[in-house]
Amino acid sequence: MIRPMIALAFLALTACKQEARETPDPVTLSAASVGHYCQMNMLEHPGPKAQVHLEGLPDAPLFFSQVRDAIAYQRMPEQSHAITAIFVSDMGKAPSWEAPGRDNWIAATKAHYVVGSNKKGGMGAPELVPFASRQGAEQFAARHGGHVSLLSDIPDAAALAPVAANDPAPENPDEAQQGYAERLRALSRGADD
């Protein structure tokens, strides 16, 4: 009885070690880093960036010119590969908005995001601005508007709702979420006609 329990404990520990090893490290941005959606050089765009690592592809992440786009990618149900890690730019360590840095990555799940600020991301859409420290995020929100949120608390509309290039960032993400849901219902009714 004791031997099977020891064997099970050993297998569980081995599995935990394998999982820990499978979490990839962030990749440094270079001239070869291009946005997943836009296929443009990441270094040519202002604002925070993101990289999404997929299972089986640890050294070839998908890069995103905006953090908002990576969060949208994460939340879309059509993904064909499991996501093993998402890293975002720590804007608290960024030299500037125009030059957000090549190696100042933090895990997306550990970041504090400013949602609803007046800053536009690299593709001209409202941005989810990540910081390693809550204090850094609060200071940014005091200067540029918005509120601080953890990744799990960001409403879907902040990442998934369509925006026109000239649309201002929503001041109240809850209202944006409601408007997004209403547009989806209207589209669904139109498809039934």
N, C-alpha and C positions, 0 to 999 in steps of 0.2 A: 504494500500500500504506500509506503514512504517513497519507494523508487519511482513509481509513476508520477507522484506529486513533484518530486525533484525534477524529473524530466519535463513536466509541464511548465514549471517555473523557469527552467533553462530556456525552453522554447519561447516563452513570453519575453524574457530578457533579450534573447537574440532578435526577436521581431522588433522590439523597441529600438535596439541599436541600429538595425537596418533602416527603420523609419527615420531615425535621426540622421543617418548618413545620406539618405535620399533627398533631404532638403538642400537644394542648390544654393550656391553663393550668388550674389548679384554680379552682373557683368558690367564692366566699365563701358560707358558710351564712347564710340569712336566714329570716324567718318563713314564706316561701314554699317553703322546702326541706322536702320530706316524704320519708319513708322509702319505698323501692321496694316492700318487702313489707308494711309495716304501714300506710302512708299517714298516718303521724302526723308532727307537727312535730318535726324533728330537734333543735331547740334545747331541747325539753322532756325529753330523755333524757340520763342521765349516760354517762360513758365515751367512748372514742374512736369516731370516725365514719369513713366511707369514701365515696368517690365514684368511680363507674366511668363512663368516657367511651367511647361507642360510635362506631364509624366512621360518618361522615355526620351526627352529632349533637354537634358539639364544644361547644356552649354549653348543652346540656341533659343534664347527667350524671344517672345514676341514683344517688341517695343511699341510704346504708345506715346504720341506727341502730347497727349493730355491725360492726366490721371483719371478724369471723368470717363474717358474712352475705355481704359483698362477696367474700371469698376463696371461699366456697362457690359463689357466682354464677359466678366466674371458672372454677372447676373443673368445673362442670356441662356436659355435652356438648350440651345443648339450646339453646345460645345462637344467636340468629338474626343478630346483628351482631358483627363483629370488635371486640374491645376495643382501643382506642388508648392508654388510660392508666388507671391506678388510683392514686388519692391517698388517703392515710390521715392521721389526726390524729397529729402529733408530740406525744406525751404528755410529752415533756421540756420542751415550751414551753407546755403546758396550764396555765391558772390553777389548776385543781383537777380531780378526777375528776368532780365534779358539773357543772363548766363547762369542757369540754375545748377550747374555743376555736372561732373561726369561720374563721380564716385560717392556722392553723399546719399546713398540708398539706405532706406529703413524698411522693415517689414510693414506691409500695408495694414496688417492687423494691429500693429503697435502705434500707428500714427494717430495724431489728433488733426482733424480736417476742419478747415474753415469752409463752410457751405454758405453760398449766397453772397459772396463778396462782389465788389465791383470790378475785379480783375478777370481778364479773359485769358484763356489758355492758349497754347501754341497753335491751335487751329481756329481761334477766334470765338470759341464757345465759352459759356460760363465754366469755371473751373472749381474743382474740389482741391483745396490747397493744403498739402500735408506738412506737418511739423512733428519732430520727435518729442518736443515738450509741449504740454498744454499751455504753459505760459507764453511760449513763442506764438502759438496759434491765437491766443487771446489778444496779444499785442497787435498781430496782423489784423484781426477782426475789428479791433478798435480803430485802426487806421483806414481799413478798406471795406468795412461793413461785413455782414454775415454773422454766423454763430459757429461755435466749436462743437464738433460731433465726433464720435468714434465711428469706424467703418460700419459696424453692425447697425448703427442708428441713422445712417444716411438714407433718406427716403429714395425709393426707386426713381422717382421723377427727377431727382437731382442728377442722376446718371443716365437715365434712359429716355427722358422726354425729349422730343425733337426741339431744336431751337434754330431760329433764323440767325444769320450772321450779325444782324443789327439788334437782336433782342437783348434787353438788359437781363442781368442775372435776377432770378426771382428773389424778392426780398423775404418772402415767407415760403419756405420749401413745402410746408403742409398745404398751402393753397395751390402751389404748383402741382403737388401730388394729386390733389382733388381735381384740378383742371385736366391733368393727364388722364386720370381715370374716366372723366366725363368724355374726353375725346375718344378714348378707346371704346366706350359704350356706344357712342354715336357711330363709330366706324362699324362696330358689330351689327348694329341695327341696319345700317346701310347695306351690309352684305346679305342680310336676310330678305331684303326687298326684291 
